[in-house]
């Protein structure tokens, strides 16, 4: 016998239930499957709703409800949050030709890394599996020129003040006219050393620190995602030099 069509109120109740955490409704699991949701709706004493799994899938899709990964967030406790963010926005929007972003990306290991690619159905591309990092780990120290929309960098065996300082000197050399430049970077201890700050002030380099827990404010972060997706994922690099050269090519193509 076919199931009766749901009323508009019943559909609203289904959507409300689907978007409510199961634990709120006294369940011992943390997410709904279609089967669990349909079973809960049918057994609901206060308002039972009989709906099949396929009809439930169609209803959820029609009402714009899809299965998604949850995301985490953390509020910044930085008392200077607004001030720091305004300074970064000023540098990026008002002085883009003199603004650079710096950060470290890693740790990076040399080993086959799973990813995705186009392949004949049922015959996926395969990579050898190993968890050994025979070449050790490195960190990609990247610099991004906001005005030029270009990224460059070098691999280092570790993070440190000396490597950050070398990056700042390289950035300063790209604008040899002596006029002020802006460098956006996070609050890593290697970025806040007093000697480096003194050098920056002497050489007209304004260090624009991102607020605490707000790494997203650094423009270079938006480029690390494509690097991970197109350079590291689905890769089997022989050494640490190859992914760095691929990273520059990847970012060049991304900007076109």
PLY file of the C-alpha trace (Angstrom):
ply
format ascii 1.0
element vertex 256
property float x
property float y
property float z
element edge 255
property int vertex1
property int vertex2
end_header
0.00 0.00 0.00
1.59 3.38 -0.99
2.49 5.77 1.79
0.35 8.92 2.05
1.93 12.22 1.04
3.32 14.24 3.90
1.74 17.54 4.78
3.77 20.72 4.75
3.90 20.65 8.56
5.13 17.06 8.51
7.87 17.96 6.05
8.94 20.85 8.26
9.06 18.49 11.23
11.23 16.03 9.30
13.67 18.78 8.31
13.77 20.11 11.86
14.57 16.62 13.17
17.21 15.96 10.51
19.06 19.17 11.38
18.94 18.52 15.13
21.83 16.68 16.76
20.70 13.18 17.80
22.20 13.66 21.26
19.81 16.57 21.84
16.93 14.13 21.30
18.37 11.65 23.79
20.14 9.39 21.30
23.51 7.80 22.03
24.95 8.48 18.56
26.20 11.77 17.15
24.83 11.86 13.58
21.84 10.60 11.63
22.00 8.05 8.86
18.98 7.90 6.56
17.98 4.59 8.15
18.32 5.87 11.71
16.43 9.07 10.88
13.56 7.23 9.21
13.36 4.78 12.13
13.34 7.62 14.68
10.56 9.44 12.81
8.44 6.29 12.63
8.90 5.48 16.34
8.39 9.05 17.58
5.56 8.79 20.10
4.71 12.51 20.15
4.51 12.83 16.36
5.10 9.69 14.31
5.93 10.23 10.63
6.09 7.25 8.30
8.43 7.84 5.39
10.60 5.47 3.37
14.33 5.91 3.02
14.26 6.91 -0.64
11.40 9.36 -0.06
13.38 10.77 2.87
16.47 11.23 0.71
14.42 13.04 -1.92
12.79 15.27 0.67
16.12 16.24 2.21
17.59 17.02 -1.22
14.53 19.03 -2.26
14.73 21.13 0.93
18.46 21.81 0.49
19.67 19.49 3.28
22.86 17.57 2.46
25.36 15.45 4.40
28.29 17.70 5.26
31.42 17.62 7.39
31.20 19.66 10.57
33.70 22.46 11.05
35.47 23.76 14.12
36.14 27.35 15.05
37.92 29.17 17.83
37.28 32.73 18.89
40.36 34.90 19.16
41.07 36.21 22.69
43.53 38.77 21.31
42.74 42.19 22.88
44.25 43.85 19.78
42.22 41.75 17.33
40.51 44.68 15.58
43.66 46.80 15.46
45.78 44.04 13.93
43.09 43.09 11.43
42.58 46.69 10.35
46.33 47.09 9.79
46.44 43.96 7.63
43.42 45.11 5.62
45.07 48.50 5.10
48.26 46.90 3.83
46.48 44.46 1.51
43.93 46.92 0.11
45.79 50.24 0.15
49.43 49.14 -0.33
49.24 45.82 -2.23
52.37 46.52 -4.30
54.38 46.84 -1.09
52.72 44.06 0.92
54.02 40.53 1.38
52.86 37.52 3.37
55.18 34.98 4.96
54.58 31.64 6.63
55.93 28.10 6.98
54.13 25.13 5.45
54.78 21.68 6.87
56.20 19.43 8.14
56.65 17.85 4.73
57.80 14.26 4.27
58.81 12.40 1.13
56.54 9.40 0.73
53.70 8.35 -1.61
50.62 10.40 -0.75
47.11 9.36 -1.73
44.98 11.81 -3.67
42.54 11.77 -6.57
42.75 11.80 -10.36
40.77 10.93 -13.48
40.90 7.23 -14.29
38.93 4.50 -16.03
36.00 3.40 -13.88
36.95 0.54 -11.58
40.67 0.90 -12.34
42.04 3.65 -10.04
45.62 4.80 -10.25
47.72 3.20 -7.52
50.70 4.35 -5.51
53.01 2.26 -3.35
52.24 2.45 0.36
54.85 3.32 2.96
54.94 5.31 6.19
58.70 5.75 6.21
60.13 9.21 5.69
63.52 8.26 4.31
64.44 11.86 3.48
63.42 13.34 6.83
61.07 16.29 7.05
61.30 19.87 5.85
59.27 23.06 6.06
58.39 25.16 3.04
59.15 28.80 3.89
56.89 30.67 1.53
56.62 34.34 0.62
53.63 35.76 -1.24
53.66 39.10 -3.02
50.14 40.51 -2.82
50.57 43.06 -5.61
52.35 40.68 -7.99
50.17 37.69 -7.01
53.26 35.50 -6.95
54.60 33.03 -4.43
58.12 31.80 -3.96
59.96 29.91 -1.27
62.54 27.40 -0.19
62.59 24.21 1.89
64.32 24.26 5.27
65.00 21.44 7.68
63.49 23.38 10.55
61.78 26.59 11.54
63.93 29.23 13.15
64.79 32.88 13.58
67.67 32.69 11.09
65.44 31.33 8.32
62.73 33.91 8.99
65.34 36.64 8.99
66.70 35.38 5.65
63.19 35.48 4.20
62.66 39.04 5.40
65.93 40.17 3.85
64.88 38.54 0.57
61.52 40.31 0.71
63.19 43.64 1.49
65.49 43.18 -1.51
62.53 42.92 -3.88
61.77 46.59 -3.15
65.27 48.13 -3.09
63.98 51.73 -3.23
64.08 51.93 0.56
60.41 52.88 0.92
58.41 51.07 3.63
57.07 47.57 3.00
54.57 45.46 4.95
55.07 41.80 5.87
52.12 39.81 7.24
53.06 36.88 9.46
51.75 34.97 12.47
52.88 35.03 16.10
55.37 32.15 15.99
58.26 32.86 18.34
60.64 32.76 15.37
58.72 35.74 13.93
58.76 37.94 17.03
62.41 37.95 18.12
63.51 41.36 19.40
66.60 41.44 17.17
64.47 40.84 14.10
62.03 43.54 15.19
64.90 45.97 15.61
66.23 45.07 12.15
62.75 45.51 10.66
62.32 48.96 12.17
65.76 50.01 10.94
65.02 48.80 7.38
61.45 50.16 7.15
59.80 46.75 7.28
56.52 46.82 9.17
55.71 43.41 10.64
51.93 43.00 10.63
51.11 40.20 13.05
47.88 38.26 12.62
45.61 38.13 15.69
45.81 35.07 17.92
43.97 32.07 16.42
43.40 34.01 13.19
45.88 32.55 10.75
43.20 32.99 8.05
44.05 36.69 8.08
47.36 35.89 6.38
46.85 35.97 2.56
49.39 33.20 1.99
47.17 30.69 3.80
44.78 30.68 0.83
47.61 29.36 -1.35
48.66 26.51 0.92
45.41 24.65 0.18
46.07 24.44 -3.60
49.68 23.48 -2.88
48.54 20.59 -0.74
45.88 19.52 -3.27
47.86 19.84 -6.51
51.45 19.31 -5.36
51.37 16.87 -2.43
48.16 14.86 -2.90
48.51 12.00 -5.42
52.29 12.47 -5.49
55.32 10.20 -5.32
58.21 12.66 -5.29
61.80 11.37 -5.23
63.15 14.15 -3.00
62.32 17.48 -1.35
63.51 19.58 -4.29
60.84 18.41 -6.75
57.70 19.47 -4.80
59.15 22.97 -4.27
59.63 23.47 -8.02
56.15 22.01 -8.63
54.71 24.40 -6.05
55.94 27.45 -7.94
54.50 26.10 -11.21
51.21 25.24 -9.53
50.77 28.70 -8.06
51.73 30.31 -11.38
49.01 28.34 -13.15
46.50 29.03 -10.38
46.97 32.75 -10.87
46.20 32.67 -14.61
0 1
1 2
2 3
3 4
4 5
5 6
6 7
7 8
8 9
9 10
10 11
11 12
12 13
13 14
14 15
15 16
16 17
17 18
18 19
19 20
20 21
21 22
22 23
23 24
24 25
25 26
26 27
27 28
28 29
29 30
30 31
31 32
32 33
33 34
34 35
35 36
36 37
37 38
38 39
39 40
40 41
41 42
42 43
43 44
44 45
45 46
46 47
47 48
48 49
49 50
50 51
51 52
52 53
53 54
54 55
55 56
56 57
57 58
58 59
59 60
60 61
61 62
62 63
63 64
64 65
65 66
66 67
67 68
68 69
69 70
70 71
71 72
72 73
73 74
74 75
75 76
76 77
77 78
78 79
79 80
80 81
81 82
82 83
83 84
84 85
85 86
86 87
87 88
88 89
89 90
90 91
91 92
92 93
93 94
94 95
95 96
96 97
97 98
98 99
99 100
100 101
101 102
102 103
103 104
104 105
105 106
106 107
107 108
108 109
109 110
110 111
111 112
112 113
113 114
114 115
115 116
116 117
117 118
118 119
119 120
120 121
121 122
122 123
123 124
124 125
125 126
126 127
127 128
128 129
129 130
130 131
131 132
132 133
133 134
134 135
135 136
136 137
137 138
138 139
139 140
140 141
141 142
142 143
143 144
144 145
145 146
146 147
147 148
148 149
149 150
150 151
151 152
152 153
153 154
154 155
155 156
156 157
157 158
158 159
159 160
160 161
161 162
162 163
163 164
164 165
165 166
166 167
167 168
168 169
169 170
170 171
171 172
172 173
173 174
174 175
175 176
176 177
177 178
178 179
179 180
180 181
181 182
182 183
183 184
184 185
185 186
186 187
187 188
188 189
189 190
190 191
191 192
192 193
193 194
194 195
195 196
196 197
197 198
198 199
199 200
200 201
201 202
202 203
203 204
204 205
205 206
206 207
207 208
208 209
209 210
210 211
211 212
212 213
213 214
214 215
215 216
216 217
217 218
218 219
219 220
220 221
221 222
222 223
223 224
224 225
225 226
226 227
227 228
228 229
229 230
230 231
231 232
232 233
233 234
234 235
235 236
236 237
237 238
238 239
239 240
240 241
241 242
242 243
243 244
244 245
245 246
246 247
247 248
248 249
249 250
250 251
251 252
252 253
253 254
254 255
